[in-house]
């Protein structure tokens, strides 16, 4: 599966620059961003930002998808109102979650949130029934309890699933509401557990493992494919021309972020750091051996048939949840002040495994940190600064562990690390990651996901070349910062890693 490339005559028919609208939805907020792209120009302007607040219903934790879609429409309306000539629109979101449509194309209830508890214990039952090795050889995915295939197993026998005639992942559902055209963009489809890791096509056998009718799965789209034009109501509301195309970008936000990793030299690894840290390598083929499975690595599709070989690590979610709790209690929660306090806190006083189950959705993250420390014989953090230090050092150790294991399993040498996304603004985390890995860390761009979104659109319009060309443009035009490992710290980090491993 390869990205749609511009026609050979594109250079003679396209303008030197274009403006593209990126609808970029994350777990806590959504944005519509305008990206201006030229041969030596890449600039983003945020047009509209809106909250992404889940809703609790008797049926569980759900996404307020109608509210998110209205936010997308409002953002596109801002684009039209600002006089921008939008060449196309692209949508990226988080992975795994989906909506079900009936025979008339109407949404059957609000999509569940991946942190909803309905999948508790389900993944283990599916794995035990099908076989862990067989599942991994087929889909190559990290074992995560909220993978789509396990969500569907939890939904077996429900009236909604029985009435469904189509299943659309969140970015595909938003694209459908914009255009009326159904499809499944492949980078996000590869996170479902229903895609064959070798062929990049839907696997009817994987669908049958959870009693899913394969007919519910729409045709696959490559990043860069034309996903249709704005429907009349969408054009009327936004003020954009009805002829405005919608492009299927790399719709999994991590896939878009990896497009914008400014890797211009061999030997690079990446960490896309935000709510989650996704750390790994870009490969030409999946790694499906038993060692890879037991190490819990995932093989997800990227642009141009690449494979994102990585592990999901619970990322800055831990820090943000601590800040939320402290704020609710009237405690200081300003990030800069907390980071200053953390920088002065005692190193390695307390360490946690960010992927421990108790950190997935606790009501009180500071209490969850303290509980892990008590369970493993460590002192609990005695101040907010100490808690932040605990979280960031633990994340740095997780980055180290994952990247070193990925290098061995994929037989690759890593010489430097690109850290992109919101975490690239966190200088302490970047420095700790450099110290923990013993490798230089190039931090930035912060807005990697939106940049990848607009770059794939720009390529579809003849304004960008291959992955190397897009990454070179990012490296030339975006602010990057380099962190080198501190001298003399290697033994301390080795000891900390060994201590956490034994905990």
N, C-alpha and C positions, 0 to 999 in steps of 0.2 A: 504494500500500500504506500504510494508516494504522493507527495504534495503536488497539486495542480501547478504547473509552471506557466509563466507567461508565454504567449506565442512569440515566435522568432522575430516578428515584425514589431514587437511592442515598443522598442526604443523609438521607432519612427512615429508612433501613434499616441503615445501617452505624454502628458505634461511632465515637466522636470520635477515637480513636487505634487503631493496630494495630501488631503486631510481625511483621516479615517477615525470613526467613532468606535471606541472600545467600551463595551459594557462589561465591567469586571466586578464580579460578585464574590465576596469572601464570606467567611463564617460569621463575621460581626458587622460588616458594612458592605455597601455596594457603591460603585462609582460609575459614572459615564465620563470618559476622558477622550479628548480630541488629540490625535497624534498627527503632526505634520512631518512627512517623510520626503526626503530628497536624496540625491546621490551622496551628499555630504552634510545632510541635515536630518536631525531626529529630535523632535521637541514635543513634550506632552503638556496639555493644559487641562486641568480638572474642571469639568463643567457642572457637575452635580454630584453630591454625596448624600447617601441616605442610610439609615440604620437597618441592620438585619437582626431583628429581634424574634426569636422563635416563640411559638405559642403553645401553651399546655392545654390540652383538651382531654376529655375522658378517654380518648383513644391513644393518648400518649403525647410525646413531644413532636411538634410539626414545624415546618418552615411556613412562614407567611408569604407564600409565593405570589399571590395576587398583589400584595403590597410591594414586593420586590419588583414585579413586572411594572407596576405603576411608576416606581422609581426609575426604571429604565426608560419608559416613555417620557417622563418628565425631563430626564437628562438629554434625550434626543431632541425634545422640544427646545431646551436651552441651546443646543447646537444650532438648530434652525434659527432661533431668535437672535443669535449672535452674528448671523450673517455668514457662517461658515458653509462652504460648499462641500458637503460630506460625500466622499467618493463611495464609501460603503460602511457597513456596520458589522461588527463581530462581537460574539458573546463568549465569555469564559466564566466558569464557576468552579466550585469544589467538585469532588468526584462522588461516586457511588450512589447518591440519592436519586430518586426517580419519581415520576408521576404516571398514573394510569389513566388512559382515555377510553371512553366508551365508543360505541359504533358511530355516534355522531361527532366524535372528536372532542367531547366535553370532558373536563377533568373530574375524575372520580375521587373526590376528597383531597385534602391537603397532603402533600408529600411528607413522609416521616423524616425526622432529623436523625442523622447517623448516631447521635449520642442517646437516642431513645433506648430504653431498656428492653424492648421487645425481642431483641436478638440474643439476650442473655442465655447462654448455654446452647444456642442453636448451632453455632459454628462447629462445636465439638461433635454434636450429633451427626451433622452432615459429613464431617471429616471421618468419623468412625464408620459411617455407613458406606461411603464411597471409597475411602482409603486416602490417607494424607498424601502418599506418594503419587497415586493416580491423579488426584486433583492438581498437584503441583506440576506434574509432567504435562498436563493438558493446558492449564491457564497460567502457570508460572507466577502466581500471586503470593505476596506476603499474607500470612494468616492473620487477618484482622476481623474482629467479630462483626463489624458493620459492612463488610463487603456486600455488594448488591446481591450476590448469589445467596448469601445467608439471610439477608433481609427478605428475599423472595421465599426462602424456606420457611421463615417465620410467618409469612402471609398465606401459606398454603391453606386452602379451604375457606378463605374469607370471601364474602360476597363481592367486595371490590375487585379482587383478582378474578373471580369468576365472571364478572361483567366486563372485564377489560378486553379491548380489541387492539390496544397498542401500549407499549411501554417506552417512555422517553426520559432520558436522563435530564437533569435540570437545565443545562445550557441548550440542549436540543428542544426542550419544551418551550423555553423562552423564544428560541428561533422559530418554532412552529407558530406561536402566538403572533409573532411579527409577520410571518410570511405565508402561513397555511401549508408549509411544506414539511413533511416528516423525514427525518434522517437521524443517523447516529454517528457523530463524529468519532473517529477511531481512537484518538488518544484518551478520551474519556471512556469509550466503550471498553478499552483494555483494562479498566479498573473494576469491571463488574464481576469478573470471575466466569463470564460466559463467552469470552473470546479465546480462540485457539492461539496460544502464545507463539506457535511456529508459523502459522499461516496468516495470522491477523484477520481471520474471518470468524463469524459467529459459529459456535459449536452446538449443533442440535443435541449432542450427547450430554454436554454440560448442562444445557437447559433441562433435559429430561431428568437429571439427578435431583432437581427440585420441583419436578412435575410442572415445569413451565412450558407452555405452548410456544415453540420457536417462532410461530407466525406473529407473535406480539413484538418481536424485535425488528426494528425498521432497517432499511438498507444503510450500509456504512458509507460514510463520507470521509474523504481525506482532507487534512488541513489545506485550505486554499480553494476548496470546491465552492461553487456557486450554490447557495442555499435558498435562492429565490429573491423576490422583491417585496417591498412593504405592502401589506394589505391596505385597502382603502381607508379603513378606520384608523390604522396606525399612522398612515400618511396624513390624514386629516388632523389627528390629535397633535402630532409632533410638528407639523408644518414642513416636513421634508417631502421632496417629490416622491410620488408613488413609484417612480422608476429607480429609487435608491436600492442598490443590491445589498443583500446580507450575505456575508462570506463566512463559511465554516472555518473558523480559526482553529488553532490547537486549543480545544475548549476546556480541557482540564487545566486549571490555572497553573499547576506545576509544569505541565508541558509547555505552556506559553512562556513561563519564567525561564525554562531551560533554553528556549530559542534565544533569549536575550542574555544568556551567560556570555560575557565578553572573552571567551576562550580563543585566543589567537595563537597559542603554542601548545604542543603536545604535552601530555602528562598532567592534564587538569582533572580535578574532581570538582563537584559542585555541592553546595548546600543551599536549598531554597528555604529560607528561614522566616517564619511568621508564626501563626497559631500552631502549625506543625513545622518541624524541621525535616526536610526530605533530602537525604544525603546519599550521593552515589556517583555513578559514572555513566557516560553515554557510550553505548556499545552498538555493534553492527548486528548482533544476534543475541537471543536470550541465553541465559545460563540456567539450565533446568535440572542440574544434578542434585543428588541427595544432600550433599554438603550445603548447597545453596538453599535448599528447602529448610534444613534444620537451623540454618543461620537466619531464616525468616526474611530473605530478600525477595523483592518483587521485580517483575519484568513487565514494564508498561511501555506502550508505544509512544514514540516521539515523532517529530516531523521528519519527512523523507525516509521513512522506514527504519529510523533509529530505534533503539531500545533504551529506555530509562531504567537502568539497573540500580535499585536504591532500596533503602529502608525508610519507612515512616518512623519518626521519633516524635514523641509528644514534645512540642516546642515551647514557644513563648506563652502558650496557653497557661502554663503553670504560673508564670510571672503575672500575667494579666488577671488571672483569677485571684491571686494574692492581693493585687492592687484593688480589685473590686471589693473584696471582703474588708480590707483595711479602710477603704473609703466609706463603706456602709457603717463602719464602727466609729467613724469620725477621726480616724488616724491619718496622718500625712501619707499621701499616695502619689505625689508628683514623681514622675519617673526619673528626672535628672537628679533630684535630691536623693532618691533611693539608690541610684547607681553610684553616686559619690560616696554614700555610706557603705555600699557593698565593696567598693574599691579599697576602703580602709579596714574592712572586716578581716578577721583571721582566716587565712587560706585553709581549705580542706577541713574545716571544723565539722561539717556535716555534709554528707553526700547521699543522693537518692538515685534510683533508677527512674528516669522520666517516663518509661513505658510501663511501670507497675500499674496494675488494674485500678488501684485506688485513686489514680490521678486522672482517669478518663472523664469523670463528671461528678466530682465531690461538691457538696454544698459549701464546704469550708476548706479551701486549699491550704491555708497555713496549718490547720489542724491535720490535714492529710500528710503534709510534710513532717510534722511532729510525730504522727503515728508511725510513719515509715522509719524514722530515726529510732523511736522507742523499740520497734520490732527488730531492728538490726543492731541494737546496743550502742547507739550513738546519741550524743546530746542533741536535743532539739534546738533549732535556731533561737537565740534569745533576744532577737530584735528584728525589725523589718529588714535592715541592711544585711544582717546575717542570713536571713531567709533568701534574699535576692542573691547573695553570694553563693549560697547552697544551690539554688536553681541554675545559675549561670555556669558554675563549675561542673555541675552534673550534666548540663547540656553539652559543654565542651568535651567532657569525657565520652558522652554518647557519640558525638561527632567523630572523635578519634577512633572509638571502637568500630563503628560502622564503616568508616572509610578504609581503615586498615584491613578489615575482613573483606570488603569489596575488592580491594586490590589483589588479595590472595585468590579469591574465588574466580575473578575474571582474568587473572594473570596479567595485570596491568601495573605499571609503576606510576605512582602519584608523586609529582614534584611540586605542586601548588594547588591551592583550594580557592575556588570562587564562591563567595558567600553573597547571595543576592536576596532581595526582598526586604521586608521591614526590619529584620534583624541586622541588616548591614548598617543601620543607623546606630546600633548599640555597640559603641567602641569597646566597652569592657568585654562583651561576649566575643567580639571579633579577636581581640588580643588573647583572651583565654583559649579560644579555638586554635589560634596559631601556636600558643604555648603547649597545649595538650597534644596536638598532632605533630609538632615539630616541623611544620611546613609554613611557608608564607601564605597568608590569606589576603586575597584581593577582594575588598568589600565594595559592593555596588554592581549594578544600579539598584536603588531601592524599589523603583517601579518596574521591576523586571517583567512581571506578568502583563501589565498594560503594554509595555514595549513589545513583547513577543506577539501579543494580540495584533497590534497595528502593523508590525513588520510582516506578518503572514498575509494580512490584507494588502499591504503595499506590494508584496511580491506577486500576488494574484493580479495586480494592476500594472505590472511591469516596472515597478519602482525599486525593487530590491532583487538580489540574486540568490545564490544558494545559502546554506547555513553559514558557511565561512564568511561570505560577503555580509550577511546580516550582522554577524557577531563583530566583524571588523568595524562596521558602522557604529555599533554600540560602544566599542572600545574607544573610538575616535571622538565621540560626541558626548558621552556621559561621564559624570564625576565618579572616579574610582579612588579608593584609598587602600594602601598596602600596609599590612601588619606583619612584622617578622617575629619569629619566636624569641622570647627572652632567653638570654644566655644563662646557663647554670640551673635551669628549672626542670630539666628532663627527668632527673631521678625523683624529684618530688611528684611529678605527674605519673611516673611509673608506679610509685608507691600508692598514690591515690587510686589509680586504676585497679591495682591488685586488691586494695582494701574494699573497693566497691564490688569487685567480682566475688569476693569471699562473703559479702554481707548477706 
